[in-house]
Amino acid sequence: MMQRRIFAATAVSSLLLLAACAPSSDAPDPDDQDAGSEQTADGGECAEDVSLRVWSWRTEDADAYETIFDVFEEQNPCITVDFQAFVNTEYNQILQTGLTGSDGPDVAQVRSYGLLQPLVEGGNLVALDDIVPEVSEFDETILAGALGREDGQTYGVPFASQTLQMYYNTAIFEEHGLEEPTTWEEFVEVNETLAEAGVTPMSVGGLDAWMMPIVHDILGSAQYGGAEFEEAVLAGDTDLTDLTDQAYVDSLQTVVDVQEYMPENVVGVSYTESQVLFTTEQAAMFPGGSFELAFFQAENPEMELGVFQVPPPPNSALDHPVTPAYADGNWGLSANSTHPEEAETLIKWLATQEFGQMVANDLKQFSPVPGVTFEDPLMQEMWDLYQENPAPYLQLVNFRYGDPSGTDLLGAGVQELFLGDKDPAQVAQDVNDGLAEWFTPGQ
């Protein structure tokens, strides 16, 4: 996709001028102004007009960030923000290269957990503990995605957390007399009723492997044990030593069992096509993240959405459903920034409640900034469900710290399940063996 560049106009009024502006001792005469010179609120002139390069993988948010960064620029008229968004699947490599060059970003969205570590280890990011001490007030489960694994320092301001759940089209449910399922039997019945009526029950795109661990956790986290299983596996518990545990294998079997309710030839359906299938109301449900909400609402404003936690099958490790979640990413400060003082001004602002509230309102994202509220009732419902029964997005939160990563292994494994190339026990063994190349329980 084309790069999105946002050059927002500067304005007067400032709360943080000293970082980039020098006041004038006398009130300026408008007729004496140099053409194009920037004026501060007290009549001073900017010592330097600074443009900060800000990079992101969220191309879909480019328009919203134009509005958001307008607010920052109004408060800091000596600084403009050059926002550039890149295709998400290409972003990691682009960012790695950019942070080591002279034309890279000053501030950038960086991944969380294991994908953050190469940038930390490479010295590409500045530790923020002293620069933005406010991050210490963030929820520790979210802040964990911004920490350097070796030194424990904070290398990013978390910008969003994501929850995983099942979306559904309320009109389609009402048309077929369906309600949110509260038991596994009811969930199967919902799928059967829709299939018999010629409606695709669940819109899943198996062509994009990165989405498959998300689908698996939405369907199977409660079945294999959610946070309890995570704790046992990380500790090397004698009863739950690894991902070949029967409960985990059973959760993979559940994905196979419900494949019949997904689009035909699901591995040939892309993630984008699965989104279209749902937003054009050809499918009734969509297992996905909270990051989908703004897109769904923009693509089909008339579609009324609901969400629910998938109830666990009989004989599951847990007797209640869960909502898996994870820290999506962070704002990082480039160690190679050519304007470090101005970049610090920006990244401090990215930790404020003002910014966090705009993230919640304009981007429909769960900002982790303390004090932020959620105006969208569906967002509030998703957040409440997570608070009631939280679980980690297991493979992303814990198993991206080495190569091969858990999400890569499981993504390919679920595709093999759909194609019938392997059974659940084989996939579980493959994931476990791949992780064993670098992961040691109890360390």
Secondary structure, DSSP 4 states (H G I P E B T S, - for coil): ---EEEEPPP-S--SS-TTTEE--SSPPPGGGPPTT--B-TTS-EES--EEEEEEES-GGGHHHHHHHHHHHHHH-TTEEEEEEE--HHHHHHHHHHHHTSTTS-SEEEE--GGGTHHHHHTT-B---TTT-GGGGGS-HHHHGGGB-TTT--B--EEEEEEEEEEEEEHHHHHHTT----SSHHHHHHHHHHHHHTT-EEE---TTSGGGHHHHHHHHHHHHHTHHHHHHHHHHT-SS--STTSHHHHHHHHHHHHTGGGSPTTGGGS-HHHHHHHHHTTSEEEEEEEGGGHHHHHHH-TT--EEEEPPPPPTT-S-SS--EEEEEEEEEEEBTT-S-HHHHHHHHHHTTSHHHHHHHHHHS--B--STT----SHHHHHHHHHHHHSEEE-HHHHHS-SSSS-HHHHHHHHHHHHHHTSS-HHHHHHHHHHHHHTT--TT-
